[in-house]
Amino acid sequence: MIITRKFKDFLSSTAFARRHPDEVLPVVVYRHNSLIRRKLGNVDLHLQENKAASLAIAAPLVNSVVIHPGETFSFWKLVGSCTEAKGYREGLVINHGRPDSGIGGGLCQFTNLLHWMVLHSELTIVEHHHHGDLDLFPDFNRQIPFGSGTSIIYNYLDYRVRNNTDQSYQFLVSTTDEHLRGELRAQRAPEVKFHIREEDAYFHEAGGNVYRHNKVMRLRRDKRTGLVTSTEQIIENNALVAYQRELINAPILKSAPPKKDAALTPVQV
């Protein structure tokens, strides 16, 4: 599959974005810091330390990439394969719905960060692999809605974003001892602002199992008028909870409430 993907990209007319280390675009569109070491159930803390090391290797490979109009950002085009020879370590991966370990594990936190920033912009997501079928770990200092992350596997599960606007955008990313830090920058301030929120969030029982439901919504607001011009449903999750009920910090409904009708514009991500 890796060779097939490389061959398709070779034949494609896609212009891929590249790093421009000496260029920093002037306007901050959105910034976010992601905590590197988080409590994830019974996952070995050693894997969290290894993830920190792997993120520190990958961050400079993406930092300063500029996505010009018409170009496509590809995470794996910039980062390449994750091998021990490059210094990557064993981190947390999800294998057939269960926590496991693998070289370069944990880098999905990187694409989660990028995806969260992109959702606050006019960039177009052209490849995104959702991993909201399972709720594997209880919440710990959660900053973004459940199920709004990404899955990546070199190189056939990629995270790709196309710039269909008339101005350039840029990712700035770096690591500290505690955080993966990100900024999405542009040549000029956009005329719109986006807000991401969670709706219809609850836990419910079905068939002897507990499921976590939510919807992730995106509101588009005109900066000049302050009016919301569109509301989009990005994703709806109904994930099987894979940890003990005692760790759920919310009521568990005996059944899912009836769905509400809403006039929404769907967005494919």
DRENGUTI-468070 format. One line per 3 residues: number of its first residue (from 1); their letters; for each residue x negated, y negated, z of N, C-alpha, C, O. Coordinates in pm, whole numbers, plus 50000, padded with zeros to 5 digits. Example, Ala and Ser with C-alpha at 12.3 -4.5 7.8 and 13.67 -1.06 7.14 Angstrom:
BEGIN
1	AS	48681 50569 50780 48770 50450 50780 48680 50330 50780 48576 50332 50846 ~ 48715 50225 50708 48633 50106 50714 48710 49997 50787 48659 49886 50804
END
This chain:
BEGIN
1	MII	49918 50120 50000 50000 50000 50000 49914 49874 50000 49952 49772 49942 ~ 49798 49881 50065 49709 49764 50068 49660 49733 49928 49658 49617 49886 ~ 49620 49836 49854 49572 49816 49717 49683 49765 49629 49661 49677 49545
4	TRK	49804 49819 49646 49919 49774 49566 49945 49626 49587 49970 49553 49491 ~ 49940 49582 49712 49964 49440 49742 49857 49353 49677 49888 49249 49620 ~ 49732 49394 49686 49623 49318 49626 49640 49309 49475 49613 49205 49414
7	FKD	49684 49418 49414 49702 49420 49269 49815 49327 49228 49804 49255 49129 ~ 49926 49328 49305 50039 49239 49275 49998 49093 49287 50036 49010 49204 ~ 49920 49061 49391 49875 48923 49409 49781 48882 49296 49781 48767 49252
10	FLS	49699 48977 49249 49606 48947 49140 49681 48913 49012 49640 48823 48937 ~ 49790 48984 48986 49869 48960 48865 49964 48841 48881 50015 48788 48782 ~ 49987 48800 49003 50082 48692 49030 50024 48556 48990 49903 48537 48987
13	STA	50114 48463 48961 50072 48325 48931 50075 48237 49056 50060 48115 49047 ~ 50095 48300 49173 50104 48225 49298 49973 48154 49329 49866 48214 49324 ~ 49984 48026 49361 49867 47949 49406 49865 47952 49558 49955 47899 49623
16	FAR	49761 48014 49615 49754 48029 49759 49678 47913 49823 49579 47863 49769 ~ 49727 47871 49939 49665 47760 50012 49529 47802 50068 49508 47918 50103 ~ 49437 47704 50075 49302 47728 50125 49269 47630 50236 49335 47527 50252
19	RHP	49167 47662 50311 49122 47574 50418 49050 47453 50363 48980 47461 50261 ~ 49067 47340 50431 48996 47216 50397 48940 47160 50529 49000 47071 50588 ~ 48826 47212 50574 48775 47180 50708 48751 47032 50735 48754 46989 50850
22	DEV	48726 46955 50630 48694 46814 50651 48817 46723 50643 48804 46601 50652 ~ 48934 46782 50625 49055 46702 50605 49153 46726 50720 49181 46840 50755 ~ 49204 46618 50777 49309 46626 50878 49420 46530 50836 49399 46409 50830
25	LPV	49537 46584 50807 49648 46500 50765 49697 46415 50882 49687 46459 50997 ~ 49750 46295 50855 49769 46196 50962 49889 46215 51054 49886 46171 51168 ~ 49997 46281 51007 50123 46282 51083 50147 46419 51146 50142 46521 51077
28	VVY	50172 46422 51277 50209 46546 51346 50359 46568 51329 50439 46489 51378 ~ 50396 46675 51261 50537 46711 51243 50588 46786 51365 50698 46760 51415 ~ 50506 46880 51414 50547 46960 51530 50422 47023 51590 50329 47060 51518
31	RHN	50421 47035 51722 50310 47104 51790 50367 47197 51896 50473 47173 51954 ~ 50292 47306 51921 50339 47405 52019 50219 47479 52075 50124 47508 52002 ~ 50223 47509 52205 50121 47590 52272 50183 47721 52316 50291 47723 52374
34	SLI	50114 47830 52288 50164 47963 52322 50072 48028 52424 49951 48041 52402 ~ 50129 48068 52537 50052 48130 52644 49996 48265 52597 50072 48350 52551 ~ 49865 48283 52609 49802 48404 52556 49826 48525 52645 49862 48633 52596
37	RRK	49808 48510 52774 49824 48622 52866 49961 48615 52932 49988 48526 53013 ~ 50046 48709 52896 50182 48712 52950 50209 48848 53013 50153 48949 52970 ~ 50294 48851 53113 50330 48978 53176 50425 49053 53084 50537 49007 53060
40	LGN	50383 49167 53034 50462 49247 52942 50485 49386 53002 50419 49483 52964 ~ 50579 49392 53095 50610 49520 53157 50487 49583 53219 50417 49521 53299 ~ 50459 49709 53181 50345 49783 53234 50228 49788 53138 50140 49873 53152
43	VDL	50224 49696 53041 50116 49695 52944 49983 49662 53013 49975 49569 53093 ~ 49881 49740 52980 49748 49722 53038 49699 49579 53014 49696 49531 52901 ~ 49659 49510 53123 49610 49373 53111 49483 49366 53027 49450 49261 52971
46	HLQ	49411 49479 53018 49291 49482 52935 49325 49453 52789 49246 49391 52718 ~ 49443 49497 52745 49486 49469 52608 49513 49320 52587 49494 49268 52478 ~ 49556 49253 52692 49578 49108 52684 49446 49034 52670 49436 48938 52594
49	ENK	49345 49080 52742 49212 49019 52729 49156 49042 52589 49095 48953 52529 ~ 49178 49161 52537 49132 49191 52402 49205 49105 52299 49145 49058 52202 ~ 49335 49083 52322 49411 48997 52232 49353 48856 52230 49341 48795 52124
52	AAS	49316 48806 52346 49257 48672 52354 49131 48664 52268 49108 48564 52199 ~ 49049 48769 52272 48928 48771 52191 48961 48774 52042 48896 48706 51963 ~ 49060 48853 52004 49098 48863 51862 49157 48732 51811 49128 48691 51698
55	LAI	49240 48666 51893 49297 48538 51852 49188 48434 51832 49197 48351 51741 ~ 49085 48437 51916 48975 48342 51903 48897 48362 51774 48839 48267 51720 ~ 48894 48484 51723 48827 48512 51595 48913 48465 51478 48862 48407 51382
58	AAP	49044 48489 51487 49133 48459 51375 49165 48310 51361 49181 48261 51250 ~ 49173 48239 51473 49216 48099 51469 49133 48011 51375 49192 47936 51297 ~ 49000 48017 51378 48923 47932 51286 48943 47965 51138 48916 47881 51052
61	LVN	48990 48085 51109 49010 48126 50970 49137 48064 50911 49152 48055 50789 ~ 49228 48022 50999 49352 47957 50954 49347 47806 50977 49407 47729 50903 ~ 49274 47765 51080 49267 47624 51115 49227 47538 50996 49132 47569 50924
64	SVV	49300 47430 50977 49276 47327 50874 49325 47367 50734 49298 47295 50638 ~ 49398 47478 50721 49452 47512 50590 49554 47406 50548 49641 47368 50626 ~ 49542 47360 50423 49633 47260 50367 49720 47328 50262 49669 47394 50171
67	IHP	49851 47311 50276 49945 47369 50179 49994 47255 50091 50083 47179 50128 ~ 49934 47245 49972 49973 47140 49879 50108 47174 49815 50148 47290 49817 ~ 50178 47075 49758 50303 47105 49689 50285 47215 49585 50193 47211 49503
70	GET	50373 47313 49589 50366 47425 49496 50281 47541 49543 50283 47647 49481 ~ 50207 47523 49652 50121 47630 49703 50192 47716 49806 50293 47675 49865 ~ 50137 47837 49828 50192 47931 49925 50087 47964 50030 49973 47998 49996
73	FSF	50125 47955 50155 50039 47996 50266 50058 48146 50289 50171 48194 50296 ~ 49947 48219 50300 49949 48361 50333 49856 48385 50451 49738 48352 50445 ~ 49910 48441 50557 49828 48466 50676 49714 48561 50644 49599 48535 50678
76	WKL	49745 48673 50578 49641 48772 50554 49541 48730 50448 49427 48776 50451 ~ 49580 48642 50355 49484 48591 50257 49371 48515 50326 49257 48515 50278 ~ 49403 48451 50437 49304 48372 50510 49229 48456 50614 49107 48443 50628
79	VGS	49300 48540 50685 49239 48615 50796 49166 48739 50747 49061 48774 50801 ~ 49220 48806 50647 49159 48930 50600 49185 49046 50695 49263 49033 50790 ~ 49121 49158 50670 49142 49276 50752 49078 49258 50890 48977 49189 50904
82	CTE	49137 49321 50990 49087 49312 51127 49011 49441 51160 49071 49548 51172 ~ 48881 49432 51173 48797 49549 51198 48710 49527 51320 48686 49413 51362 ~ 48662 49637 51377 48569 49627 51490 48441 49557 51449 48381 49485 51528
85	AKG	48398 49578 51325 48275 49515 51277 48283 49363 51280 48181 49296 51294 ~ 48404 49309 51266 48424 49164 51270 48443 49113 51413 48454 48993 51436 ~ 48448 49205 51508 48463 49165 51647 48603 49181 51704 48625 49154 51823
88	YRE	48699 49224 51621 48835 49242 51671 48840 49361 51767 48766 49458 51753 ~ 48930 49349 51866 48941 49451 51970 49080 49515 51970 49172 49469 51903 ~ 49091 49622 52046 49221 49689 52058 49318 49603 52137 49288 49558 52247
91	GLV	49434 49581 52078 49539 49504 52144 49672 49574 52129 49681 49683 52073 ~ 49776 49511 52182 49909 49570 52181 49968 49571 52040 49968 49469 51972 ~ 50017 49687 51998 50094 49700 51875 50222 49777 51907 50231 49843 52011
94	INH	50318 49768 51819 50443 49844 51833 50441 49955 51729 50436 49929 51609 ~ 50446 50079 51776 50437 50195 51688 50562 50280 51707 50582 50341 51811 ~ 50647 50282 51601 50773 50357 51607 50855 50320 51730 50908 50406 51800
97	GRP	50864 50189 51753 50949 50140 51860 50891 50152 52000 50963 50130 52097 ~ 50763 50185 52012 50701 50199 52143 50571 50118 52148 50503 50104 52047 ~ 50537 50066 52266 50408 49996 52280 50292 50092 52257 50295 50206 52304
100	DSG	50192 50047 52185 50074 50127 52155 49956 50031 52146 49972 49912 52173 ~ 49842 50080 52109 49725 49993 52093 49661 50016 51958 49669 50126 51902 ~ 49598 49912 51906 49531 49921 51777 49438 49802 51759 49456 49698 51823
103	IGG	49339 49817 51671 49244 49709 51647 49317 49587 51592 49393 49597 51495 ~ 49294 49473 51654 49359 49349 51610 49500 49334 51661 49570 49241 51622 ~ 49544 49425 51749 49678 49416 51804 49699 49285 51878 49608 49235 51945
106	GLC	49819 49231 51867 49851 49104 51932 49848 48984 51842 49887 48875 51883 ~ 49802 49002 51717 49794 48887 51627 49931 48839 51581 49943 48731 51523 ~ 50036 48919 51606 50170 48871 51573 50202 48745 51655 50287 48666 51614
109	QFT	50136 48727 51769 50155 48603 51845 50111 48483 51762 50168 48374 51775 ~ 50011 48502 51677 49963 48396 51589 50071 48358 51489 50104 48240 51474 ~ 50127 48458 51419 50230 48427 51320 50359 48382 51387 50437 48307 51327
112	NLL	50385 48426 51512 50500 48373 51586 50486 48222 51603 50582 48147 51583 ~ 50367 48177 51639 50341 48035 51657 50361 47959 51527 50427 47855 51524 ~ 50303 48011 51419 50316 47945 51288 50463 47938 51247 50510 47835 51199
115	HWM	50534 48049 51265 50675 48056 51226 50759 47955 51303 50846 47889 51246 ~ 50733 47943 51432 50808 47849 51515 50787 47706 51467 50882 47627 51465 ~ 50665 47672 51429 50638 47537 51379 50703 47515 51242 50759 47408 51215
118	VLH	50696 47616 51157 50755 47605 51023 50906 47583 51031 50962 47509 50951 ~ 50971 47648 51127 51115 47631 51143 51153 47486 51174 51269 47447 51156 ~ 51058 47408 51219 51081 47266 51248 51036 47177 51133 51008 47059 51153
121	SEL	51030 47234 51013 50984 47158 50897 51067 47194 50774 51156 47279 50781 ~ 51037 47128 50663 51105 47154 50535 51031 47257 50449 51066 47276 50333 ~ 50930 47322 50505 50862 47429 50432 50956 47548 50414 51047 47568 50495
124	TIV	50934 47627 50309 51021 47739 50274 50954 47871 50309 50844 47899 50261 ~ 51019 47952 50391 50965 48083 50428 50998 48182 50317 51115 48202 50284 ~ 50895 48242 50260 50917 48335 50148 50889 48480 50188 50930 48572 50118
127	EHH	50820 48501 50301 50803 48638 50351 50796 48635 50503 50711 48568 50562 ~ 50887 48707 50564 50896 48711 50710 50956 48845 50747 51060 48884 50693 ~ 50893 48916 50838 50940 49048 50880 50987 49039 51025 50908 49015 51116
130	HHG	51116 49058 51042 51180 49040 51172 51156 49162 51261 51156 49275 51212 ~ 51135 49139 51391 51122 49252 51482 51212 49236 51604 51167 49241 51719 ~ 51341 49217 51578 51437 49199 51685 51528 49318 51710 51630 49303 51777
133	DLD	51493 49437 51657 51579 49554 51679 51565 49610 51820 51655 49677 51870 ~ 51450 49582 51885 51424 49631 52018 51385 49517 52110 51310 49427 52070 ~ 51436 49520 52232 51392 49428 52336 51301 49509 52427 51347 49580 52517
136	LFP	51170 49499 52402 51075 49590 52465 51030 49547 52604 50994 49632 52687 ~ 51031 49416 52631 50976 49367 52757 51070 49266 52821 51133 49188 52750 ~ 51080 49266 52954 51161 49164 53022 51099 49026 53003 50978 49013 52983
139	DFN	51182 48924 53008 51135 48787 52987 51035 48746 53094 51050 48778 53212 ~ 50933 48674 53049 50836 48614 53140 50792 48481 53081 50717 48477 52984 ~ 50840 48373 53141 50807 48237 53092 50837 48223 52943 50758 48166 52868
142	RQI	50953 48275 52899 50988 48265 52757 51012 48120 52719 51083 48047 52788 ~ 50951 48077 52607 50962 47939 52561 51047 47926 52436 51101 47819 52408 ~ 51061 48034 52359 51139 48028 52236 51246 48136 52241 51231 48233 52315
145	PFG	51354 48122 52162 51462 48220 52168 51416 48362 52137 51329 48382 52053 ~ 51476 48458 52204 51445 48598 52177 51473 48630 52029 51570 48583 51971 ~ 51384 48711 51971 51406 48760 51835 51371 48663 51725 51409 48685 51610
148	SGT	51300 48556 51758 51264 48458 51654 51118 48472 51611 51060 48380 51554 ~ 51059 48590 51640 50919 48611 51607 50900 48681 51473 50990 48684 51389 ~ 50782 48737 51455 50743 48800 51328 50670 48931 51353 50615 48953 51461
151	SII	50670 49017 51252 50586 49137 51251 50487 49126 51136 50523 49082 51028 ~ 50362 49166 51160 50261 49164 51054 50180 49293 51061 50150 49342 51169 ~ 50146 49345 50945 50053 49457 50932 49969 49429 50808 50023 49401 50701
154	YNY	49837 49435 50821 49752 49408 50705 49774 49513 50597 49776 49633 50625 ~ 49792 49466 50474 49824 49333 50429 49965 49328 50369 50008 49229 50310 ~ 50036 49442 50387 50165 49455 50318 50281 49398 50397 50389 49378 50342
157	LDY	50262 49371 50527 50360 49291 50601 50292 49159 50633 50217 49148 50730 ~ 50319 49060 50552 50250 48930 50561 50348 48826 50614 50468 48850 50624 ~ 50295 48709 50649 50378 48592 50676 50339 48487 50572 50225 48442 50569
160	RVR	50436 48450 50488 50407 48358 50378 50508 48243 50375 50627 48261 50400 ~ 50456 48125 50344 50536 48002 50342 50500 47925 50217 50382 47906 50187 ~ 50600 47879 50143 50576 47801 50021 50613 47654 50046 50709 47624 50116
163	NNT	50535 47567 49988 50561 47423 50000 50635 47376 49876 50575 47354 49770 ~ 50766 47361 49890 50849 47312 49779 50878 47162 49790 50964 47110 49720 ~ 50806 47094 49879 50827 46950 49897 50730 46872 49808 50654 46930 49730
166	DQS	50734 46739 49822 50646 46654 49741 50528 46600 49821 50464 46504 49779 ~ 50499 46662 49936 50382 46620 50012 50311 46741 50071 50370 46849 50082 ~ 50186 46723 50109 50106 46833 50164 50132 46849 50314 50161 46753 50385
169	YQF	50119 46974 50360 50127 47008 50502 49999 47080 50543 49925 47131 50459 ~ 49974 47081 50673 49850 47142 50722 49873 47206 50860 49941 47150 50945 ~ 49813 47325 50878 49811 47389 51009 49678 47359 51077 49571 47376 51018
172	LVS	49685 47314 51202 49567 47306 51289 49592 47403 51404 49692 47391 51475 ~ 49501 47498 51424 49517 47596 51531 49383 47617 51602 49277 47609 51541 ~ 49392 47642 51731 49273 47667 51811 49314 47744 51936 49433 47757 51965
175	TTD	49215 47795 52008 49243 47867 52132 49171 47799 52248 49064 47741 52232 ~ 49232 47807 52365 49168 47769 52491 49166 47895 52578 49203 48002 52532 ~ 49122 47882 52702 49122 47997 52792 49264 48050 52815 49283 48168 52842
178	EHL	49364 47961 52804 49501 48000 52837 49596 48003 52718 49692 48081 52719 ~ 49573 47921 52617 49674 47901 52513 49619 47918 52371 49501 47893 52344 ~ 49709 47959 52284 49691 47943 52141 49764 47814 52105 49885 47803 52124
181	RGE	49690 47716 52054 49746 47583 52031 49766 47561 51881 49682 47599 51799 ~ 49880 47500 51847 49908 47477 51705 49968 47341 51678 50043 47287 51760 ~ 49934 47286 51563 49997 47164 51512 50030 47184 51365 49950 47240 51290
184	LRA	50147 47138 51325 50182 47129 51185 50179 46982 51148 50252 46902 51207 ~ 50096 46946 51052 50078 46806 51013 50121 46783 50868 50135 46878 50791 ~ 50143 46658 50834 50186 46621 50699 50124 46487 50660 50065 46418 50742
187	QRA	50139 46454 50532 50087 46327 50483 50168 46208 50534 50113 46100 50558 ~ 50297 46229 50550 50384 46122 50600 50496 46183 50682 50524 46303 50672 ~ 50559 46100 50762 50665 46149 50850 50787 46192 50769 50834 46116 50684
190	PEV	50840 46312 50794 50963 46356 50725 51081 46269 50763 51082 46206 50869 ~ 51181 46265 50677 51302 46187 50704 51404 46264 50786 51505 46209 50828 ~ 51376 46393 50809 51468 46477 50886 51393 46542 51002 51271 46553 51001
193	KFH	51469 46583 51102 51414 46651 51218 51496 46776 51244 51618 46775 51225 ~ 51430 46884 51288 51499 47011 51311 51496 47046 51459 51399 47020 51531 ~ 51605 47107 51503 51615 47154 51641 51660 47300 51637 51758 47333 51570
196	IRE	51589 47387 51710 51623 47529 51715 51685 47559 51851 51631 47520 51955 ~ 51798 47629 51850 51860 47662 51976 51920 47803 51970 51945 47858 51863 ~ 51942 47857 52089 52001 47990 52102 52149 47977 52137 52187 47892 52218
199	EDA	52232 48063 52076 52374 48065 52106 52419 48210 52126 52352 48304 52084 ~ 52534 48226 52191 52597 48357 52213 52496 48458 52269 52488 48571 52221 ~ 52421 48416 52370 52321 48504 52431 52383 48581 52546 52439 48522 52639
202	YFH	52374 48714 52542 52427 48798 52650 52371 48940 52636 52323 48979 52530 ~ 52379 49015 52745 52349 49158 52746 52482 49233 52755 52573 49190 52826 ~ 52492 49346 52685 52617 49423 52691 52588 49572 52679 52484 49612 52626
205	EAG	52681 49652 52728 52669 49797 52722 52743 49852 52602 52848 49801 52561 ~ 52688 49958 52545 52754 50029 52435 52692 50168 52425 52570 50182 52412 ~ 52776 50270 52432 52727 50407 52417 52624 50448 52521 52535 50528 52492
208	GNV	52635 50393 52641 52541 50428 52747 52411 50351 52744 52326 50371 52830 ~ 52394 50263 52646 52274 50180 52634 52307 50034 52661 52423 49994 52658 ~ 52204 49955 52687 52219 49811 52704 52156 49741 52584 52046 49776 52541
211	YRH	52228 49643 52531 52180 49568 52414 52172 49419 52449 52248 49368 52532 ~ 52080 49352 52384 52064 49208 52400 52108 49139 52271 52056 49167 52163 ~ 52204 49051 52284 52259 48981 52168 52228 48832 52177 52232 48773 52285
214	NKV	52197 48773 52065 52189 48628 52056 52189 48586 51910 52170 48667 51820 ~ 52212 48459 51888 52200 48397 51757 52099 48283 51769 52100 48208 51867 ~ 52015 48271 51669 51919 48160 51664 51965 48064 51556 51976 48100 51439
217	MRL	51993 47942 51597 52050 47841 51509 51949 47729 51482 51865 47697 51567 ~ 51960 47670 51364 51875 47555 51331 51962 47438 51288 52043 47449 51196 ~ 51944 47325 51358 52017 47202 51327 51925 47106 51254 51811 47083 51295
220	RRD	51974 47050 51147 51900 46952 51068 51960 46814 51095 52080 46793 51076 ~ 51876 46721 51138 51924 46588 51176 51856 46480 51092 51734 46482 51073 ~ 51936 46386 51041 51884 46273 50967 51825 46172 51067 51897 46123 51154
223	KRT	51697 46142 51055 51633 46052 51151 51690 45911 51145 51693 45841 51247 ~ 51735 45868 51027 51783 45730 51013 51917 45710 51082 51940 45608 51146 ~ 52006 45807 51068 52140 45793 51124 52158 45865 51257 52249 45834 51334
226	GLV	52069 45963 51283 52083 46043 51404 52188 46151 51392 52214 46223 51490 ~ 52250 46166 51275 52358 46262 51256 52304 46399 51217 52206 46410 51144 ~ 52370 46503 51268 52338 46640 51227 52401 46664 51090 52523 46654 51075
229	TST	52319 46696 50991 52368 46713 50854 52395 46859 50817 52467 46886 50721 ~ 52338 46952 50892 52367 47094 50867 52333 47176 50990 52245 47141 51068 ~ 52404 47288 51005 52376 47385 51110 52364 47521 51043 52456 47566 50975
232	EQI	52251 47587 51063 52222 47712 50995 52198 47824 51095 52133 47803 51198 ~ 52249 47939 51066 52217 48057 51146 52094 48123 51087 52097 48172 50974 ~ 51986 48123 51163 51861 48182 51115 51865 48334 51127 51829 48405 51033
235	IEN	51908 48381 51243 51911 48526 51264 52011 48559 51373 52035 48477 51462 ~ 52070 48677 51367 52153 48730 51475 52091 48860 51522 52067 48950 51441 ~ 52065 48871 51651 52000 48989 51707 52098 49069 51791 52183 49013 51861
238	NAL	52085 49200 51784 52156 49290 51874 52060 49404 51904 52068 49511 51844 ~ 51968 49377 51998 51852 49462 52019 51873 49559 52135 51928 49522 52239 ~ 51829 49681 52116 51834 49782 52222 51732 49746 52330 51614 49726 52300
241	VAY	51778 49737 52454 51688 49706 52566 51611 49832 52604 51671 49936 52631 ~ 51478 49823 52605 51393 49939 52627 51327 49941 52765 51233 50017 52787 ~ 51375 49858 52857 51319 49857 52992 51433 49873 53093 51550 49875 53056
244	QRE	51397 49885 53220 51495 49916 53323 51597 49802 53340 51564 49684 53330 ~ 51719 49842 53366 51826 49745 53386 51793 49648 53499 51831 49531 53495 ~ 51723 49697 53600 51693 49615 53716 51608 49492 53680 51605 49395 53755
247	LIN	51540 49497 53567 51453 49387 53525 51526 49283 53440 51466 49183 53400 ~ 51654 49307 53411 51732 49211 53334 51784 49103 53426 51860 49131 53519 ~ 51742 48981 53401 51779 48869 53488 51904 48798 53434 51903 48677 53412
250	API	52011 48876 53414 52137 48821 53361 52245 48925 53381 52215 49044 53393 ~ 52372 48883 53383 52482 48980 53393 52485 49071 53271 52450 49029 53160 ~ 52528 49196 53290 52545 49290 53179 52694 49310 53157 52764 49363 53244
253	LKS	52742 49269 53041 52884 49281 53009 52918 49427 52978 52835 49501 52923 ~ 53039 49468 53012 53083 49605 52984 53103 49628 52835 53095 49742 52787 ~ 53131 49521 52761 53144 49530 52616 53112 49394 52557 53116 49293 52626
256	APP	53080 49393 52428 53046 49267 52361 53172 49183 52343 53276 49237 52307 ~ 53165 49052 52369 53282 48966 52346 53314 48956 52198 53225 48978 52115 ~ 53437 48922 52162 53473 48909 52020 53392 48800 51954 53357 48700 52016
259	KKD	53362 48821 51826 53282 48724 51752 53363 48599 51724 53484 48603 51703 ~ 53291 48486 51726 53355 48358 51696 53332 48325 51549 53224 48346 51495 ~ 53435 48272 51486 53420 48227 51348 53350 48092 51348 53379 48006 51431
262	AAL	53259 48075 51253 53186 47947 51243 53150 47923 51098 53114 48015 51025 ~ 53161 47798 51057 53122 47761 50920 52973 47731 50920 52930 47624 50964 ~ 52896 47828 50869 52751 47816 50873 52692 47830 50734 52749 47897 50647
265	TPV	52579 47768 50715 52501 47787 50593 52389 47884 50623 52298 47849 50700 ~ 52390 48005 50567 52286 48102 50601 52150 48064 50543 52141 48008 50434 ~ 52046 48095 50618 51909 48073 50574 51838 48206 50574 51844 48277 50675
268	QV	51771 48242 50469 51698 48368 50461 51558 48347 50515 51479 48270 50461 ~ 51528 48419 50624 51392 48414 50680 51346 48556 50712 51235 48576 50760
END
